[in-house]
Amino acid sequence: MPFIFLLTENQIRFILPAMIRIYIEKMERERKRLGLSKAEIERLVKLKQSAYSKILTRRSTSISTLNRIAEALYLDPKDLLTS
């Protein structure tokens, strides 16, 4: 007989890969202020083609990607986090 585990939401967050909710309006405002295209950000951050657009749609990404995007936009990563 298979085991069934009941997990709380906090336990699930711990187990699943960390996906961070991001403040995309600020991210996009900074990208445009710097005069960078989405393709240029992807190249700077070493993302696959159209990955940046997917991040904008999902409004989330991994911690490592968030750090790379923030660095490319000359921002502190915490400034891109939503509450």
N, CA, C and O atoms as a GROMACS GRO file, in nm:
protein
  332
    1MET      N    1   0.085  -0.117   0.000
    1MET     CA    2   0.000   0.000   0.000
    1MET      C    3   0.090   0.125   0.000
    1MET      O    4   0.183   0.133   0.080
    2PRO      N    5   0.063   0.222  -0.089
    2PRO     CA    6   0.147   0.342  -0.096
    2PRO      C    7   0.123   0.431   0.026
    2PRO      O    8   0.015   0.432   0.085
    3PHE      N    9   0.227   0.505   0.062
    3PHE     CA   10   0.215   0.600   0.171
    3PHE      C   11   0.161   0.732   0.118
    3PHE      O   12   0.194   0.772   0.006
    4ILE      N   13   0.080   0.796   0.196
    4ILE     CA   14   0.028   0.928   0.159
    4ILE      C   15   0.079   1.026   0.263
    4ILE      O   16   0.061   1.007   0.383
    5PHE      N   17   0.144   1.131   0.216
    5PHE     CA   18   0.195   1.234   0.305
    5PHE      C   19   0.112   1.360   0.286
    5PHE      O   20   0.092   1.405   0.173
    6LEU      N   21   0.066   1.416   0.392
    6LEU     CA   22  -0.005   1.544   0.387
    6LEU      C   23   0.092   1.653   0.428
    6LEU      O   24   0.150   1.649   0.537
    7LEU      N   25   0.109   1.749   0.341
    7LEU     CA   26   0.205   1.856   0.366
    7LEU      C   27   0.133   1.989   0.380
    7LEU      O   28   0.034   2.016   0.312
    8THR      N   29   0.183   2.071   0.468
    8THR     CA   30   0.131   2.207   0.480
    8THR      C   31   0.188   2.290   0.365
    8THR      O   32   0.282   2.247   0.298
    9GLU      N   33   0.131   2.408   0.343
    9GLU     CA   34   0.180   2.496   0.237
    9GLU      C   35   0.326   2.534   0.261
    9GLU      O   36   0.405   2.540   0.166
   10ASN      N   37   0.364   2.560   0.386
   10ASN     CA   38   0.503   2.596   0.416
   10ASN      C   39   0.598   2.481   0.386
   10ASN      O   40   0.709   2.504   0.339
   11GLN      N   41   0.556   2.358   0.413
   11GLN     CA   42   0.641   2.243   0.383
   11GLN      C   43   0.657   2.226   0.233
   11GLN      O   44   0.765   2.190   0.185
   12ILE      N   45   0.552   2.251   0.158
   12ILE     CA   46   0.558   2.240   0.012
   12ILE      C   47   0.655   2.344  -0.042
   12ILE      O   48   0.736   2.313  -0.130
   13ARG      N   49   0.649   2.468   0.009
   13ARG     CA   50   0.741   2.574  -0.035
   13ARG      C   51   0.886   2.534  -0.010
   13ARG      O   52   0.974   2.566  -0.089
   14PHE      N   53   0.910   2.464   0.100
   14PHE     CA   54   1.046   2.421   0.133
   14PHE      C   55   1.095   2.316   0.036
   14PHE      O   56   1.212   2.316  -0.003
   15ILE      N   57   1.007   2.225  -0.005
   15ILE     CA   58   1.045   2.112  -0.091
   15ILE      C   59   1.060   2.155  -0.237
   15ILE      O   60   1.153   2.112  -0.305
   16LEU      N   61   0.970   2.240  -0.285
   16LEU     CA   62   0.972   2.280  -0.425
   16LEU      C   63   1.088   2.376  -0.451
   16LEU      O   64   1.131   2.449  -0.361
   17PRO      N   65   1.140   2.376  -0.575
   17PRO     CA   66   1.246   2.472  -0.607
   17PRO      C   67   1.197   2.614  -0.580
   17PRO      O   68   1.082   2.647  -0.609
   18ALA      N   69   1.283   2.695  -0.526
   18ALA     CA   70   1.244   2.831  -0.489
   18ALA      C   71   1.218   2.916  -0.613
   18ALA      O   72   1.307   2.937  -0.695
   19MET      N   73   1.097   2.962  -0.624
   19MET     CA   74   1.060   3.056  -0.728
   19MET      C   75   1.020   3.184  -0.659
   19MET      O   76   0.934   3.183  -0.571
   20ILE      N   77   1.081   3.292  -0.696
   20ILE     CA   78   1.063   3.420  -0.630
   20ILE      C   79   0.966   3.506  -0.710
   20ILE      O   80   0.980   3.520  -0.832
   21ARG      N   81   0.869   3.565  -0.641
   21ARG     CA   82   0.776   3.658  -0.705
   21ARG      C   83   0.850   3.791  -0.724
   21ARG      O   84   0.915   3.841  -0.633
   22ILE      N   85   0.838   3.846  -0.844
   22ILE     CA   86   0.914   3.967  -0.874
   22ILE      C   87   0.825   4.084  -0.915
   22ILE      O   88   0.713   4.066  -0.964
   23TYR      N   89   0.878   4.202  -0.894
   23TYR     CA   90   0.813   4.329  -0.926
   23TYR      C   91   0.850   4.362  -1.070
   23TYR      O   92   0.947   4.435  -1.095
   24ILE      N   93   0.773   4.309  -1.165
   24ILE     CA   94   0.812   4.321  -1.305
   24ILE      C   95   0.801   4.464  -1.358
   24ILE      O   96   0.876   4.501  -1.449
   25GLU      N   97   0.710   4.543  -1.303
   25GLU     CA   98   0.697   4.681  -1.351
   25GLU      C   99   0.827   4.758  -1.328
   25GLU      O  100   0.873   4.832  -1.415
   26LYS      N  101   0.886   4.740  -1.212
   26LYS     CA  102   1.014   4.808  -1.183
   26LYS      C  103   1.124   4.751  -1.272
   26LYS      O  104   1.208   4.826  -1.322
   27MET      N  105   1.125   4.621  -1.289
   27MET     CA  106   1.226   4.557  -1.372
   27MET      C  107   1.218   4.611  -1.515
   27MET      O  108   1.321   4.644  -1.576
   28GLU      N  109   1.098   4.619  -1.568
   28GLU     CA  110   1.080   4.669  -1.705
   28GLU      C  111   1.113   4.818  -1.716
   28GLU      O  112   1.172   4.862  -1.814
   29ARG      N  113   1.075   4.894  -1.616
   29ARG     CA  114   1.105   5.038  -1.616
   29ARG      C  115   1.256   5.060  -1.621
   29ARG      O  116   1.304   5.146  -1.695
   30GLU      N  117   1.330   4.984  -1.542
   30GLU     CA  118   1.476   4.998  -1.541
   30GLU      C  119   1.538   4.951  -1.672
   30GLU      O  120   1.632   5.013  -1.722
   31ARG      N  121   1.486   4.842  -1.727
   31ARG     CA  122   1.538   4.792  -1.856
   31ARG      C  123   1.522   4.899  -1.964
   31ARG      O  124   1.615   4.926  -2.041
   32LYS      N  125   1.404   4.960  -1.968
   32LYS     CA  126   1.377   5.062  -2.069
   32LYS      C  127   1.460   5.188  -2.044
   32LYS      O  128   1.508   5.251  -2.138
   33ARG      N  129   1.476   5.225  -1.916
   33ARG     CA  130   1.556   5.342  -1.881
   33ARG      C  131   1.700   5.326  -1.929
   33ARG      O  132   1.764   5.422  -1.972
   34LEU      N  133   1.751   5.203  -1.920
   34LEU     CA  134   1.887   5.174  -1.966
   34LEU      C  135   1.896   5.155  -2.117
   34LEU      O  136   2.005   5.141  -2.172
   35GLY      N  137   1.781   5.155  -2.185
   35GLY     CA  138   1.779   5.140  -2.330
   35GLY      C  139   1.811   5.000  -2.377
   35GLY      O  140   1.863   4.982  -2.487
   36LEU      N  141   1.780   4.900  -2.294
   36LEU     CA  142   1.808   4.760  -2.330
   36LEU      C  143   1.684   4.691  -2.384
   36LEU      O  144   1.574   4.709  -2.331
   37SER      N  145   1.702   4.613  -2.488
   37SER     CA  146   1.592   4.532  -2.540
   37SER      C  147   1.582   4.405  -2.456
   37SER      O  148   1.672   4.373  -2.379
   38LYS      N  149   1.471   4.334  -2.471
   38LYS     CA  150   1.455   4.206  -2.400
   38LYS      C  151   1.564   4.107  -2.444
   38LYS      O  152   1.617   4.032  -2.363
   39ALA      N  153   1.596   4.109  -2.573
   39ALA     CA  154   1.701   4.019  -2.625
   39ALA      C  155   1.836   4.053  -2.564
   39ALA      O  156   1.916   3.964  -2.535
   40GLU      N  157   1.863   4.182  -2.544
   40GLU     CA  158   1.990   4.222  -2.483
   40GLU      C  159   1.999   4.176  -2.338
   40GLU      O  160   2.104   4.132  -2.292
   41ILE      N  161   1.889   4.188  -2.265
   41ILE     CA  162   1.886   4.138  -2.126
   41ILE      C  163   1.912   3.989  -2.125
   41ILE      O  164   1.990   3.939  -2.044
   42GLU      N  165   1.846   3.917  -2.214
   42GLU     CA  166   1.866   3.771  -2.220
   42GLU      C  167   2.013   3.738  -2.245
   42GLU      O  168   2.068   3.645  -2.185
   43ARG      N  169   2.075   3.812  -2.334
   43ARG     CA  170   2.216   3.789  -2.364
   43ARG      C  171   2.305   3.822  -2.243
   43ARG      O  172   2.395   3.745  -2.210
   44LEU      N  173   2.279   3.935  -2.179
   44LEU     CA  174   2.358   3.976  -2.061
   44LEU      C  175   2.344   3.878  -1.945
   44LEU      O  176   2.440   3.851  -1.874
   45VAL      N  177   2.223   3.827  -1.928
   45VAL     CA  178   2.192   3.741  -1.813
   45VAL      C  179   2.213   3.593  -1.847
   45VAL      O  180   2.202   3.506  -1.761
   46LYS      N  181   2.244   3.567  -1.974
   46LYS     CA  182   2.265   3.430  -2.021
   46LYS      C  183   2.139   3.344  -2.007
   46LYS      O  184   2.142   3.234  -1.951
   47LEU      N  185   2.029   3.399  -2.059
   47LEU     CA  186   1.901   3.326  -2.062
   47LEU      C  187   1.876   3.277  -2.204
   47LEU      O  188   1.928   3.333  -2.301
   48LYS      N  189   1.798   3.172  -2.215
   48LYS     CA  190   1.758   3.124  -2.348
   48LYS      C  191   1.665   3.227  -2.412
   48LYS      O  192   1.605   3.309  -2.344
   49GLN      N  193   1.656   3.219  -2.545
   49GLN     CA  194   1.571   3.311  -2.620
   49GLN      C  195   1.428   3.303  -2.568
   49GLN      O  196   1.376   3.194  -2.549
   50SER      N  197   1.366   3.416  -2.547
   50SER     CA  198   1.228   3.435  -2.498
   50SER      C  199   1.209   3.400  -2.350
   50SER      O  200   1.097   3.405  -2.300
   51ALA      N  201   1.315   3.365  -2.280
   51ALA     CA  202   1.303   3.333  -2.138
   51ALA      C  203   1.263   3.456  -2.057
   51ALA      O  204   1.186   3.445  -1.962
   52TYR      N  205   1.314   3.573  -2.095
   52TYR     CA  206   1.280   3.695  -2.023
   52TYR      C  207   1.130   3.724  -2.033
   52TYR      O  208   1.068   3.762  -1.935
   53SER      N  209   1.074   3.705  -2.150
   53SER     CA  210   0.929   3.726  -2.167
   53SER      C  211   0.848   3.628  -2.081
   53SER      O  212   0.744   3.664  -2.027
   54LYS      N  213   0.897   3.507  -2.069
   54LYS     CA  214   0.829   3.409  -1.983
   54LYS      C  215   0.834   3.451  -1.837
   54LYS      O  216   0.737   3.433  -1.763
   55ILE      N  217   0.947   3.508  -1.795
   55ILE     CA  218   0.959   3.558  -1.658
   55ILE      C  219   0.856   3.669  -1.636
   55ILE      O  220   0.791   3.674  -1.531
   56LEU      N  221   0.841   3.757  -1.734
   56LEU     CA  222   0.745   3.866  -1.722
   56LEU      C  223   0.602   3.813  -1.711
   56LEU      O  224   0.521   3.866  -1.634
   57THR      N  225   0.572   3.710  -1.786
   57THR     CA  226   0.438   3.652  -1.785
   57THR      C  227   0.410   3.581  -1.652
   57THR      O  228   0.303   3.598  -1.593
   58ARG      N  229   0.506   3.502  -1.606
   58ARG     CA  230   0.488   3.424  -1.482
   58ARG      C  231   0.500   3.512  -1.358
   58ARG      O  232   0.447   3.478  -1.252
   59ARG      N  233   0.571   3.625  -1.372
   59ARG     CA  234   0.599   3.714  -1.259
   59ARG      C  235   0.683   3.646  -1.151
   59ARG      O  236   0.677   3.684  -1.034
   60SER      N  237   0.761   3.546  -1.190
   60SER     CA  238   0.848   3.478  -1.095
   60SER      C  239   0.968   3.419  -1.167
   60SER      O  240   0.967   3.400  -1.288
   61THR      N  241   1.070   3.390  -1.087
   61THR     CA  242   1.191   3.329  -1.141
   61THR      C  243   1.271   3.270  -1.025
   61THR      O  244   1.232   3.283  -0.909
   62SER      N  245   1.380   3.208  -1.056
   62SER     CA  246   1.465   3.152  -0.951
   62SER      C  247   1.550   3.263  -0.888
   62SER      O  248   1.566   3.371  -0.945
   63ILE      N  249   1.603   3.235  -0.773
   63ILE     CA  250   1.687   3.332  -0.703
   63ILE      C  251   1.810   3.367  -0.786
   63ILE      O  252   1.848   3.484  -0.796
   64SER      N  253   1.872   3.266  -0.847
   64SER     CA  254   1.994   3.293  -0.924
   64SER      C  255   1.965   3.380  -1.046
   64SER      O  256   2.044   3.469  -1.078
   65THR      N  257   1.853   3.357  -1.112
   65THR     CA  258   1.816   3.440  -1.228
   65THR      C  259   1.782   3.581  -1.184
   65THR      O  260   1.821   3.678  -1.249
   66LEU      N  261   1.710   3.594  -1.073
   66LEU     CA  262   1.678   3.726  -1.020
   66LEU      C  263   1.806   3.804  -0.991
   66LEU      O  264   1.815   3.923  -1.023
   67ASN      N  265   1.904   3.740  -0.931
   67ASN     CA  266   2.031   3.806  -0.901
   67ASN      C  267   2.101   3.853  -1.028
   67ASN      O  268   2.155   3.964  -1.031
   68ARG      N  269   2.100   3.771  -1.131
   68ARG     CA  270   2.166   3.808  -1.257
   68ARG      C  271   2.094   3.924  -1.326
   68ARG      O  272   2.158   4.014  -1.380
   69ILE      N  273   1.960   3.921  -1.323
   69ILE     CA  274   1.883   4.030  -1.384
   69ILE      C  275   1.909   4.159  -1.308
   69ILE      O  276   1.933   4.264  -1.370
   70ALA      N  277   1.904   4.153  -1.176
   70ALA     CA  278   1.928   4.273  -1.095
   70ALA      C  279   2.066   4.332  -1.124
   70ALA      O  280   2.080   4.453  -1.137
   71GLU      N  281   2.166   4.246  -1.135
   71GLU     CA  282   2.301   4.293  -1.164
   71GLU      C  283   2.306   4.363  -1.300
   71GLU      O  284   2.368   4.468  -1.314
   72ALA      N  285   2.241   4.305  -1.400
   72ALA     CA  286   2.240   4.365  -1.535
   72ALA      C  287   2.170   4.500  -1.535
   72ALA      O  288   2.202   4.587  -1.616
   73LEU      N  289   2.072   4.518  -1.445
   73LEU     CA  290   1.997   4.644  -1.437
   73LEU      C  291   2.053   4.739  -1.331
   73LEU      O  292   1.994   4.844  -1.304
   74TYR      N  293   2.168   4.703  -1.272
   74TYR     CA  294   2.231   4.785  -1.168
   74TYR      C  295   2.138   4.809  -1.049
   74TYR      O  296   2.131   4.920  -0.995
   75LEU      N  297   2.067   4.704  -1.009
   75LEU     CA  298   1.974   4.711  -0.896
   75LEU      C  299   2.013   4.613  -0.788
   75LEU      O  300   2.085   4.516  -0.814
   76ASP      N  301   1.966   4.638  -0.668
   76ASP     CA  302   1.978   4.542  -0.559
   76ASP      C  303   1.866   4.440  -0.582
   76ASP      O  304   1.751   4.480  -0.602
   77PRO      N  305   1.893   4.310  -0.578
   77PRO     CA  306   1.788   4.210  -0.603
   77PRO      C  307   1.664   4.230  -0.516
   77PRO      O  308   1.552   4.204  -0.562
   78LYS      N  309   1.681   4.273  -0.392
   78LYS     CA  310   1.565   4.290  -0.304
   78LYS      C  311   1.470   4.397  -0.355
   78LYS      O  312   1.352   4.396  -0.321
   79ASP      N  313   1.520   4.491  -0.438
   79ASP     CA  314   1.435   4.594  -0.495
   79ASP      C  315   1.338   4.538  -0.599
   79ASP      O  316   1.242   4.606  -0.636
   80LEU      N  317   1.362   4.418  -0.645
   80LEU     CA  318   1.275   4.355  -0.744
   80LEU      C  319   1.177   4.255  -0.684
   80LEU      O  320   1.099   4.193  -0.755
   81LEU      N  321   1.182   4.238  -0.553
   81LEU     CA  322   1.093   4.143  -0.487
   81LEU      C  323   0.959   4.208  -0.455
   81LEU      O  324   0.952   4.324  -0.416
   82THR      N  325   0.852   4.130  -0.471
   82THR     CA  326   0.720   4.178  -0.430
   82THR      C  327   0.697   4.134  -0.287
   82THR      O  328   0.760   4.041  -0.238
   83SER      N  329   0.606   4.202  -0.222
   83SER     CA  330   0.578   4.164  -0.083
   83SER      C  331   0.468   4.061  -0.073
   83SER      O  332   0.432   4.019   0.036
   0.00000   0.00000   0.00000
